[in-house]
Amino acid sequence: MKALLCLIVIASLPSLVSAVHLTNSSIDHIFSVLQNISQYSWENGTKSEALLEKTYPSLSVFSPTAPLPLPADLSQDDISQILDIAHTTLSNRPATNTSVSAHGGSPLLSDGAAGDPASLGVAILLANWSTNNALWNNVGYGDAATMELNYLLYDVPRSAQGAISHRADQVQYWADFVYMVPPFLAYYGALHNNQSLLQEAYTQCSLYRGQLRQSSGLWNHIEGGTTNNGGSHDPNPCGGMLRVLATIKWSGFQSQMSSQMSDLQSWVEEILTATQQYITSDGLLRNYMTDSTSFEDASGSALMAASGIRLSTLNLTNDYINQSLTLLSAVSSKVNSSGYVTQVVNPTDFSTQGTQSPEAQSFLVMAYSAYDQWDKQGRPGFQSGEGSSSSKGSNGDPLGKSSSSGFKRFHIGTGTGTGIMASLVVGGLVLGLSVLV
């Protein structure tokens, strides 16, 4: 493939240090890497959501046009890649728990985390709709989804307040739970015209917020049981609560649940506002934001970027656009020539830095899916940081735009100074950045 030398330039965004706008071929390559490295339930669950937002956006709850109810004629061929994930999930599903004590519940996958398999629930529900509960591995897709639901509602331990535990063996609150379980509960409720399940999704978000929220508005990562980790860890709650909000919006119960939607929006904004002061000079958030010794994490930064942009595409607020663009551009600069997002948390040891992260790949794909929709909607709320609020940035691209004229110099707003940067792109992938000054 012929190498393309191009300049990546950026609008002058406050506190923006890295200026990279990945091409569509770059995003495709990032997703290809994601397909190859996803192993665990939560990794494949976030992959399915990234796939939905990227490849089947009209079926995503973030679609600007009604994704619900699902089309009556939706076929397997229409969502073949979602079916692939559903096939893999049911192929590895443990035998159905038929004991009376199970209350009709069985998890989609064996996992010490009770909440993680639920991240695959939306994919299973879509597979069921498109196949009319076809059997795979001797269980129907719809039956498997219902048994996963019953497992969560009746078998998994609960706190005294009613919060469903993220862990199967003891009651534990994990911020990760909010991205895994409530969106599945809400989507199941929307498809089955069940307002009680939509309310349960909201209630679980509320209970987890009540337990994990710090006075600053940020959330602790883990509380309860034998593991406690008070470090602030907020991307998953932001992303999860937005998915619940968007599902309620399209469910048919929007008018009856307007106060719940307002709460969810407020809780997401509370987190995004609290994170602003913790964006580093590199344009990223740390793995544990308030800990200055914690490493910068591109994975969580990507999901926070997606969340701020989704608030805009949902026509809720544009207040977090510049913040989100800062994060997205910085994360984009961490993609190496092989399509891997670098500077990421270890998927199996959340306290250490890793060399690769399927979730980081997914979250960056989601962030660009959000960005593309925001761009099509006219880039509401974007301010370049220089000149009038109507400015659309250098060459009209808030993240930076390729140019065939080679390297050029320009200024980047950092809040404290300026910088010069160019980038070599080969096959659509960013290979490196020049030194900032």
C-alpha positions in Angstrom: 0.0 0.0 0.0 1.4 3.4 -1.0 2.4 5.4 2.0 0.5 8.6 2.5 2.4 11.5 4.0 -0.1 13.9 5.6 -0.3 16.6 8.2 -2.6 16.2 11.2 -3.7 19.6 12.4 -5.9 20.7 15.1 -8.2 23.5 16.1 -7.0 25.5 19.1 -8.8 23.6 21.9 -8.2 24.5 25.6 -5.6 22.2 27.2 -5.2 20.2 24.0 -1.7 18.8 23.6 -2.0 16.0 21.0 -3.8 16.6 17.8 -4.7 13.5 15.8 -7.8 12.7 13.8 -7.7 9.0 12.8 -9.0 8.0 9.4 -11.8 5.6 8.7 -9.2 3.0 7.6 -7.5 3.5 11.0 -10.7 2.8 12.9 -11.3 -0.3 10.8 -7.8 -1.5 11.6 -8.4 -0.8 15.3 -11.6 -2.8 15.2 -9.8 -5.6 13.4 -7.3 -5.8 16.2 -10.2 -5.8 18.7 -11.7 -8.8 16.9 -8.4 -10.7 17.4 -7.6 -9.9 21.0 -11.0 -10.0 22.8 -11.2 -13.0 25.1 -13.2 -12.4 28.3 -16.9 -11.8 28.7 -16.7 -8.1 29.4 -14.3 -7.6 26.5 -16.7 -9.3 24.0 -19.6 -7.4 25.6 -18.0 -4.0 24.9 -16.9 -5.3 21.5 -20.6 -6.0 20.7 -21.5 -2.5 21.7 -18.7 -1.0 19.6 -19.8 -3.1 16.7 -23.4 -1.9 17.1 -22.5 1.7 17.2 -20.0 1.5 14.3 -21.5 -1.0 11.9 -25.2 -0.9 12.7 -25.8 2.6 14.1 -29.4 2.7 13.2 -30.0 -0.1 15.7 -28.0 1.5 18.5 -29.9 3.3 21.2 -27.7 6.4 20.3 -29.3 6.5 16.8 -30.8 9.9 16.0 -33.8 8.1 14.5 -35.9 5.6 16.5 -34.0 2.3 16.9 -37.0 0.9 18.9 -39.1 -1.0 18.3 -36.8 -3.1 16.2 -37.8 -3.6 12.5 -40.1 -6.5 12.2 -38.2 -7.8 9.2 -34.7 -7.6 10.8 -32.9 -10.7 9.5 -29.8 -12.6 10.4 -28.0 -11.2 7.3 -28.8 -7.7 8.5 -26.7 -8.1 11.6 -24.4 -11.0 10.7 -21.5 -9.8 12.8 -23.7 -9.5 15.9 -24.8 -13.0 15.2 -21.2 -14.1 15.2 -20.8 -12.8 18.7 -24.1 -14.4 19.8 -23.0 -17.7 18.3 -19.7 -17.7 20.2 -21.4 -16.7 23.4 -24.0 -19.6 23.3 -21.3 -22.0 22.1 -19.5 -21.4 25.4 -22.6 -21.1 27.6 -22.6 -23.5 30.6 -25.3 -26.1 31.0 -28.6 -24.6 32.1 -29.1 -24.6 35.8 -32.3 -26.6 36.2 -32.4 -26.6 40.0 -35.5 -25.1 41.7 -33.2 -22.8 43.7 -32.1 -21.2 40.4 -35.5 -19.6 39.9 -35.2 -20.2 36.2 -31.9 -18.4 36.0 -28.6 -19.3 34.3 -25.8 -17.0 33.3 -24.7 -16.6 29.6 -21.2 -17.5 30.6 -19.3 -18.9 33.6 -17.7 -16.0 35.3 -16.7 -15.0 38.9 -18.1 -11.6 38.1 -21.9 -11.9 38.0 -22.3 -8.7 36.1 -19.9 -9.2 33.2 -21.8 -11.8 31.1 -24.7 -9.4 31.0 -22.7 -7.1 28.8 -23.4 -9.6 26.0 -27.2 -9.5 26.6 -28.0 -6.9 24.0 -26.3 -9.0 21.3 -28.3 -12.0 22.4 -31.5 -10.1 22.3 -30.8 -8.9 18.8 -29.9 -12.4 17.7 -33.2 -13.6 19.1 -35.2 -10.9 17.3 -33.6 -11.7 14.0 -33.9 -15.5 14.3 -37.2 -15.9 16.1 -35.6 -17.6 19.1 -33.6 -20.0 17.0 -31.6 -22.7 18.8 -27.9 -22.6 19.2 -26.1 -25.1 21.4 -29.5 -26.5 22.3 -30.9 -23.2 23.7 -32.9 -20.5 22.1 -31.4 -17.0 22.0 -34.5 -15.6 23.7 -34.5 -18.3 26.3 -30.8 -17.6 27.0 -31.5 -13.9 27.5 -34.4 -14.6 29.8 -32.4 -17.0 31.9 -29.6 -14.4 32.1 -32.2 -11.9 33.3 -33.6 -14.3 35.9 -30.0 -15.0 37.1 -29.4 -11.4 37.7 -32.7 -10.7 39.4 -33.1 -13.7 41.6 -29.8 -15.6 41.9 -27.0 -13.0 42.3 -26.4 -11.7 45.8 -27.9 -8.3 46.7 -27.1 -5.6 49.2 -29.5 -4.7 51.9 -30.6 -1.8 49.8 -31.3 -4.0 46.8 -28.2 -3.4 44.7 -27.3 -6.5 42.5 -23.7 -7.5 43.3 -21.1 -7.3 40.6 -19.5 -10.4 42.1 -21.2 -13.8 42.2 -19.7 -15.0 45.5 -20.2 -11.9 47.7 -21.9 -8.5 47.6 -19.5 -6.1 46.0 -20.1 -2.8 44.2 -17.9 -2.2 41.1 -18.2 0.9 39.0 -17.8 -1.5 36.0 -21.2 -3.0 36.8 -23.0 0.1 35.6 -21.8 -0.5 32.0 -22.6 -4.2 32.0 -25.9 -4.8 33.7 -28.3 -1.8 33.7 -28.1 -1.4 29.9 -29.1 -5.0 29.4 -32.0 -4.7 31.9 -33.2 -1.5 30.1 -32.9 -3.0 26.6 -34.7 -6.2 27.7 -37.4 -4.0 29.2 -37.7 -1.8 26.1 -38.1 -4.8 23.8 -40.7 -6.5 26.0 -42.6 -3.3 26.8 -41.7 -3.8 30.5 -41.5 -0.5 32.4 -40.6 -2.3 35.6 -37.3 -3.5 34.1 -36.5 0.0 32.8 -37.1 1.2 36.3 -34.9 -1.5 37.7 -32.1 -0.4 35.4 -32.4 3.1 36.7 -32.6 1.9 40.3 -29.4 -0.1 40.0 -27.6 3.0 38.7 -29.0 5.0 41.6 -28.0 2.4 44.2 -24.5 2.1 42.8 -24.1 5.9 42.7 -25.3 6.1 46.3 -22.6 3.6 47.4 -19.6 4.6 45.2 -20.0 8.4 44.8 -17.4 10.6 46.4 -18.1 14.1 47.7 -16.4 15.5 44.6 -18.9 13.7 42.3 -16.4 11.1 41.1 -17.0 7.5 41.9 -14.9 5.0 43.8 -14.0 1.9 41.9 -14.8 -1.0 44.3 -16.5 -1.2 47.7 -17.8 -4.1 49.8 -16.7 -7.7 50.4 -13.1 -8.6 50.6 -11.9 -6.0 48.0 -12.1 -2.3 48.4 -10.5 0.2 46.0 -11.3 3.9 46.7 -9.6 5.2 43.6 -11.8 7.3 41.4 -12.9 5.2 38.4 -15.7 6.8 36.4 -15.8 6.0 32.6 -18.0 2.9 32.9 -20.7 4.6 35.0 -20.8 7.5 32.5 -21.1 5.2 29.5 -23.6 2.8 31.2 -26.0 5.5 32.5 -26.1 7.2 29.1 -27.0 3.9 27.5 -29.9 3.4 30.0 -31.0 7.0 29.4 -31.0 6.6 25.6 -32.9 3.3 25.9 -35.6 4.9 28.1 -35.8 7.7 25.5 -36.8 5.2 22.7 -38.7 2.8 24.9 -42.2 4.2 24.7 -42.0 5.2 28.4 -40.2 8.4 27.9 -43.0 10.6 29.2 -43.6 8.4 32.3 -39.9 8.3 33.1 -38.8 11.9 32.5 -37.6 12.4 36.0 -35.4 9.3 35.8 -33.9 10.5 32.5 -33.2 13.8 34.1 -31.4 12.1 37.0 -29.3 10.0 34.7 -28.3 13.0 32.7 -27.4 15.0 35.8 -25.3 12.1 37.2 -23.3 11.8 34.0 -22.7 15.5 33.9 -21.7 15.5 37.5 -18.9 13.0 36.7 -17.8 14.8 33.5 -17.6 18.2 35.4 -15.6 16.6 38.2 -13.1 15.1 35.8 -12.2 18.4 34.1 -9.5 19.4 36.5 -7.8 16.0 36.2 -7.1 16.0 32.5 -3.4 16.0 32.3 -1.1 18.1 30.2 -1.0 15.2 27.8 -4.8 15.5 27.3 -5.6 12.2 29.1 -7.1 11.0 32.4 -5.2 8.9 34.8 -6.3 5.3 35.6 -7.3 6.6 39.0 -7.9 10.3 38.3 -7.2 11.8 41.7 -4.0 9.9 42.2 -1.1 11.8 40.6 1.1 8.7 40.7 -1.4 6.7 38.7 -0.5 6.2 35.0 -2.4 8.0 32.2 -5.0 5.6 30.7 -6.2 5.9 27.1 -8.9 3.3 27.7 -11.0 5.2 30.2 -10.2 8.5 28.5 -11.8 7.2 25.3 -15.0 6.2 27.0 -15.2 9.6 28.8 -14.7 11.3 25.4 -17.5 9.2 23.9 -19.8 10.1 26.8 -19.4 13.8 26.5 -20.0 13.7 22.8 -23.1 11.4 23.2 -24.6 14.0 25.5 -24.5 16.3 22.5 -25.8 13.8 19.9 -28.7 13.1 22.3 -29.5 16.8 22.2 -29.0 17.1 26.0 -26.1 19.5 26.3 -23.0 20.6 24.4 -21.1 21.7 27.5 -18.6 18.8 27.3 -17.7 18.9 23.7 -14.3 20.7 23.9 -13.4 18.5 26.9 -14.3 15.4 25.0 -12.4 16.5 21.8 -9.3 17.0 24.0 -9.5 13.5 25.3 -10.3 11.9 21.9 -7.5 13.6 20.1 -5.0 12.6 22.9 -6.2 9.0 22.8 -5.9 8.9 19.1 -2.2 9.8 19.3 -1.7 6.6 21.4 -2.6 4.3 18.5 0.5 2.6 17.2 1.4 1.4 13.6 -0.1 -2.0 14.3 -3.5 -0.6 15.2 -3.2 -1.1 19.0 -4.2 1.6 21.5 -1.3 2.0 23.8 -1.0 3.6 27.3 -3.8 1.4 28.7 -4.8 -0.4 31.9 -4.0 -4.1 32.2 -7.3 -5.9 31.5 -6.7 -8.5 34.2 -5.0 -6.3 36.8 -6.7 -2.9 37.0 -4.0 -1.4 39.1 -1.2 -1.8 36.6 -0.5 -0.6 33.1 -0.9 -3.1 30.3 0.4 -3.4 26.7 -3.0 -3.9 25.1 -6.7 -3.6 26.0 -9.7 -4.8 24.0 -11.8 -2.4 25.9 -9.6 0.5 24.9 -10.0 -0.6 21.2 -13.8 -0.7 21.7 -14.1 2.6 23.5 -12.1 4.4 20.9 -14.3 2.9 18.1 -17.3 4.1 20.1 -15.8 7.6 20.6 -15.3 7.9 16.8 -18.8 6.6 16.1 -20.1 9.3 18.5 -17.8 11.9 16.8 -19.0 11.0 13.3 -22.7 11.4 14.3 -21.9 14.7 16.1 -20.1 15.9 13.0 -23.1 15.0 10.8 -25.4 17.0 13.2 -23.4 20.1 12.6 -20.8 20.0 15.4 -23.0 21.7 18.0 -21.2 23.3 20.8 -17.7 23.3 19.3 -15.5 26.3 20.1 -12.0 26.5 18.7 -10.5 28.3 21.6 -9.4 31.2 19.3 -11.7 33.6 17.7 -15.5 33.4 17.6 -17.5 30.5 18.8 -18.6 29.9 15.2 -15.0 28.9 14.2 -14.8 25.3 13.1 -11.1 24.9 13.7 -8.1 24.5 11.4 -9.3 23.5 8.0 -12.7 23.0 9.4 -11.8 19.9 11.5 -11.9 20.0 15.3 -9.6 17.0 15.6 -7.2 17.8 12.8 -7.4 17.2 9.1 -5.0 15.4 6.7 -3.3 17.4 4.0 -1.3 16.1 1.0 1.0 19.1 1.1 3.4 17.6 3.7 4.5 18.9 7.1 3.3 22.3 8.2 3.6 24.4 11.3 0.8 25.6 13.3 -0.1 26.6 16.9 -2.0 24.4 19.4 -3.7 25.9 22.4 -2.5 24.2 25.6 -3.8 26.6 28.1 -0.2 27.6 28.9 1.7 27.7 25.6 1.8 26.6 22.0 3.1 23.6 20.1 4.2 22.4 16.7 3.2 19.0 15.5 3.0 16.9 12.3 2.4 13.2 11.7 3.3 10.5 9.3 0.4 8.3 8.3 1.0 5.0 6.5 -2.0 3.1 5.3 -4.2 5.4 7.4 -2.4 4.7 10.6 -0.6 7.3 12.7 3.1 6.3 13.1 4.5 9.1 15.1 4.3 12.7 16.2 6.9 15.4 16.1 8.2 17.0 19.3 5.9 19.6 20.9 7.6 22.9 21.7 
